[in-house]
Amino acid sequence: MRTVQYIPRATEKAYVAQTKNVYIFFVPQAASKQEIAKKISEEFKVTVIDVRTATRKGKQTRYSKGKHAYPGITYRRDHKVAYITLKDGDKIPVFEEVKEEVKEDKKADKKAIKEEKAEKKAAKKAAKEEKETK
């Protein structure tokens, strides 16, 4: 089997599909459904029930070779997308990890801000008490 990457799509449509236990991946053009199912089940240790694929044609783009040259048309690369349905209870942790990291970062930031405010308040209180004692 070839060593190629299966890239998960991080889009709104992909997040909505996750609620239905469907994950969306970019896959190589030459990959068959059986290869895709085998690779995903080995890599993420999940049970694949169904694989649907779609080939998205590359968009047409214009280009020019100079001021007086006739502009030409070329095409972007085609992409093959796989919609992978997993067994109930199985999850691919690619998207959950990102969410958890963001939550942890926000909690740490809030805690640091609270500590800074408490330090400032204590410093003001100490300065005020020094003024009153003088």
RAZIRA-V458514 format. One record per residue. RES is the residue in one small letter. SS is DSSP state (@ for helix, = for strand, . for the rest). Layout:
# RAZIRA-V458514
res=RES ss=SS
res=RES ss=SS
This chain:
# RAZIRA-V458514
res=m ss=.
res=r ss=.
res=t ss=.
res=v ss=.
res=q ss=.
res=y ss=.
res=i ss==
res=p ss==
res=r ss=.
res=a ss=.
res=t ss=.
res=e ss=@
res=k ss=@
res=a ss=@
res=y ss=@
res=v ss=@
res=a ss=@
res=q ss=@
res=t ss=.
res=k ss=.
res=n ss=.
res=v ss==
res=y ss==
res=i ss==
res=f ss==
res=f ss==
res=v ss==
res=p ss=.
res=q ss=.
res=a ss=.
res=a ss=.
res=s ss=.
res=k ss=@
res=q ss=@
res=e ss=@
res=i ss=@
res=a ss=@
res=k ss=@
res=k ss=@
res=i ss=@
res=s ss=@
res=e ss=@
res=e ss=@
res=f ss=@
res=k ss=.
res=v ss=.
res=t ss=.
res=v ss==
res=i ss==
res=d ss==
res=v ss==
res=r ss==
res=t ss==
res=a ss==
res=t ss==
res=r ss==
res=k ss=.
res=g ss=.
res=k ss=.
res=q ss==
res=t ss==
res=r ss==
res=y ss==
res=s ss=.
res=k ss=.
res=g ss=.
res=k ss=.
res=h ss=.
res=a ss=.
res=y ss=.
res=p ss=.
res=g ss==
res=i ss==
res=t ss==
res=y ss==
res=r ss=.
res=r ss=.
res=d ss=.
res=h ss==
res=k ss==
res=v ss==
res=a ss==
res=y ss==
res=i ss==
res=t ss==
res=l ss==
res=k ss=.
res=d ss=.
res=g ss=.
res=d ss=.
res=k ss=.
res=i ss=.
res=p ss=.
res=v ss=@
res=f ss=@
res=e ss=@
res=e ss=@
res=v ss=@
res=k ss=@
res=e ss=@
res=e ss=@
res=v ss=@
res=k ss=@
res=e ss=@
res=d ss=@
res=k ss=@
res=k ss=@
res=a ss=@
res=d ss=@
res=k ss=@
res=k ss=@
res=a ss=@
res=i ss=@
res=k ss=@
res=e ss=@
res=e ss=@
res=k ss=@
res=a ss=@
res=e ss=@
res=k ss=@
res=k ss=@
res=a ss=@
res=a ss=@
res=k ss=@
res=k ss=@
res=a ss=@
res=a ss=@
res=k ss=@
res=e ss=@
res=e ss=@
res=k ss=@
res=e ss=@
res=t ss=@
res=k ss=.
